[in-house]
Amino acid sequence: MSKLVLEISMSLDGYVAGPNATLDDPLGKGGERLHDWVVGLDAWREAHGLEGGDRTRDSELVEESLARQGAVIMGRKMFSGGAGPWADDPNAGGWWGDDPPFGVPVYILTTQAREPETKGATTFTFVSDGIESALAQARESAGDKDVHIAGGANVAQQYLAAGLVDEVDLHIAPVLLGGGVRLFDRLGAGPPKLELERTIDSPAVTHVRYRVVR
């Protein structure tokens, strides 16, 4: 069975987004700095239809992650930043335009039902009947590959609290946000036990992988 992998960039003080997020600034004040390490890499730029970029160990790790990825799960906030009925969402089409960078099926957790939508090589399926349903559908799509939780924090917390995550991959940026959205909040009475699998350092970021101990 494929693994459920939580992969996310995080600040040194434990935040995955800064404070005061808005539609124009969805990662909040300072939140974009969490991703400075990745946006100039050739592997990331290629996935986003861009040319050029740096070829480093960080880029190789991005390639490895993308090669493992058979499906993605994310929350409504990560998809569009909105809430409530889709008709009232000013960004109902999502952030990525007509050619999203995923290239694998993406499952959006939402309370608002909506028909699937295909853009480029990516099909977005909107799941309104819970995290386990989203995971079952994503696993069926992924086949032998892994399912990745892309975010945001609320979705990650739900899967961690339910004991469904197999692996946690953190990209720890040398950034102190001082506030915002913490990753490891609301994990219930029995938070998961983690076992360190690897640590890889670079000048821009520290990559830490944990196995969730059952």
C-alpha positions in Angstrom: 0.0 0.0 0.0 1.2 3.5 -0.7 2.4 5.7 2.1 0.6 8.8 3.3 3.3 11.5 3.4 3.0 14.9 5.0 5.5 17.2 3.2 5.7 20.8 4.1 8.0 23.8 4.6 8.1 25.1 8.2 9.9 28.0 10.0 12.3 27.3 12.8 9.7 28.4 15.3 7.1 25.9 14.0 4.9 27.9 11.6 3.8 26.9 8.2 2.2 30.3 7.4 2.6 33.8 8.8 -0.1 35.9 10.6 -2.8 38.0 8.8 -3.3 35.8 5.7 -5.4 37.4 3.0 -6.5 36.5 -0.5 -3.6 38.6 -1.9 -1.2 37.3 0.7 -2.3 33.7 1.4 0.7 32.7 3.4 0.4 35.6 5.7 3.1 38.1 6.7 6.5 36.7 6.0 5.1 33.3 4.9 6.5 33.4 1.4 10.0 33.3 3.0 9.4 29.6 3.9 9.6 28.7 0.3 12.6 30.9 -0.8 14.7 27.7 -0.8 12.6 26.0 -3.5 11.4 28.6 -6.0 14.8 29.0 -7.7 15.5 25.3 -8.2 15.4 23.8 -11.6 13.1 20.9 -10.6 10.5 23.2 -9.1 10.7 25.6 -12.1 10.3 22.7 -14.5 7.2 21.5 -12.7 5.7 25.0 -13.0 6.5 25.3 -16.7 9.5 27.6 -16.2 13.0 27.4 -17.6 16.3 27.6 -15.9 17.0 27.4 -12.2 19.7 26.0 -9.9 20.8 22.4 -9.9 21.6 21.5 -6.3 21.1 18.7 -3.7 17.9 20.5 -2.8 16.7 20.2 -6.4 17.5 16.5 -6.4 15.3 16.1 -3.3 12.4 17.9 -5.0 12.8 15.6 -8.0 12.8 12.5 -5.7 9.6 13.8 -4.0 7.8 14.4 -7.2 8.7 11.0 -8.5 7.2 9.3 -5.5 4.0 11.3 -5.7 0.9 9.6 -7.1 -1.8 11.8 -5.7 -2.1 14.9 -3.5 -4.6 15.9 -0.7 -5.1 19.5 0.3 -7.6 21.7 2.1 -10.0 24.2 0.6 -7.9 27.1 2.0 -4.8 25.9 0.1 -6.8 25.4 -3.1 -8.6 28.8 -3.2 -8.2 30.6 0.1 -12.0 30.8 0.4 -14.8 29.3 2.5 -18.5 28.8 2.3 -20.4 28.3 -1.0 -18.3 28.1 -4.1 -20.5 30.8 -5.8 -19.3 33.3 -3.2 -15.6 32.3 -3.5 -13.7 35.1 -5.4 -10.9 32.5 -6.2 -13.1 29.5 -6.9 -10.9 28.3 -9.7 -7.9 28.0 -7.5 -4.5 29.6 -7.5 -2.8 27.8 -10.5 -4.7 28.9 -13.6 -5.3 26.6 -16.6 -2.2 24.5 -16.2 -1.6 23.6 -12.5 1.9 22.1 -11.7 0.7 18.9 -10.1 0.2 16.5 -13.0 -1.4 13.9 -10.6 -4.9 13.7 -9.2 -5.6 16.3 -6.4 -8.2 15.8 -3.7 -9.6 18.9 -2.1 -11.2 18.5 1.4 -14.2 20.8 1.6 -17.7 21.0 3.2 -19.1 22.3 -0.1 -19.8 19.7 -2.8 -18.6 20.3 -6.3 -18.1 18.3 -9.5 -14.5 17.3 -10.4 -12.6 19.6 -12.7 -9.6 18.9 -15.0 -7.1 21.6 -15.8 -4.1 20.6 -18.0 -2.8 17.3 -16.6 -4.4 17.7 -13.2 -7.8 16.6 -12.1 -9.2 18.3 -8.9 -11.8 16.2 -7.0 -13.7 17.9 -4.3 -14.3 15.6 -1.3 -17.0 16.6 1.2 -17.4 13.3 3.1 -14.3 13.3 5.3 -10.6 12.7 5.4 -10.8 8.9 5.1 -12.8 9.1 2.0 -10.3 11.5 0.5 -7.4 9.2 1.4 -9.2 6.1 0.0 -9.8 7.9 -3.3 -6.2 9.3 -3.4 -4.7 5.9 -2.8 -6.7 4.3 -5.5 -5.5 7.0 -7.9 -1.9 6.7 -6.7 -1.5 3.0 -7.2 2.0 2.0 -6.1 3.1 5.6 -5.5 2.6 7.7 -2.4 -0.1 10.1 -1.4 1.1 13.5 -0.3 -0.6 15.9 2.0 0.2 19.3 0.6 -1.4 21.4 3.3 -2.5 23.5 5.0 -2.0 22.9 8.7 -5.6 22.1 9.5 -5.6 19.2 7.0 -2.2 17.9 8.2 -3.5 18.0 11.8 -6.6 16.1 11.0 -4.6 13.3 9.4 -2.0 13.3 12.2 -4.6 13.2 14.9 -6.4 10.3 13.1 -3.1 8.3 13.0 -3.2 8.0 9.2 0.2 9.6 8.4 3.1 7.3 7.6 5.9 9.8 7.0 6.6 13.4 7.9 9.0 15.3 5.6 9.8 18.8 6.9 11.7 21.4 5.0 12.9 23.7 7.9 13.7 27.2 6.6 16.1 29.5 8.6 13.2 31.8 9.3 11.6 33.0 12.5 8.0 34.2 11.8 7.0 34.9 15.5 3.4 34.1 14.8 1.0 32.6 12.4 -0.2 29.1 11.8 1.5 26.3 13.7 1.8 22.9 12.2 1.8 20.8 15.3 -1.4 22.1 17.1 -4.6 20.2 17.8 -3.2 16.7 17.6 -5.5 15.3 20.3 -4.6 13.4 23.5 -2.1 11.0 21.8 0.1 12.8 19.3 2.0 10.5 16.9 5.4 9.2 17.9 8.1 10.0 15.3 11.3 8.3 14.5 14.1 10.2 12.7 15.0 8.6 9.3 17.3 11.3 7.8 18.6 14.8 8.0 20.0 16.6 5.0 21.5 20.1 5.4 22.0 22.8 2.8 22.8 26.5 3.0 19.1 27.3 2.3 17.1 24.7 4.3 17.3 21.6 6.5 15.4 18.6 5.3 14.2 16.3 8.1 12.3 13.0 7.5 10.5 11.1 10.2 8.7 7.8 10.2 5.5 7.6 12.2 5.8 4.7 14.7 2.7 2.7 14.9 
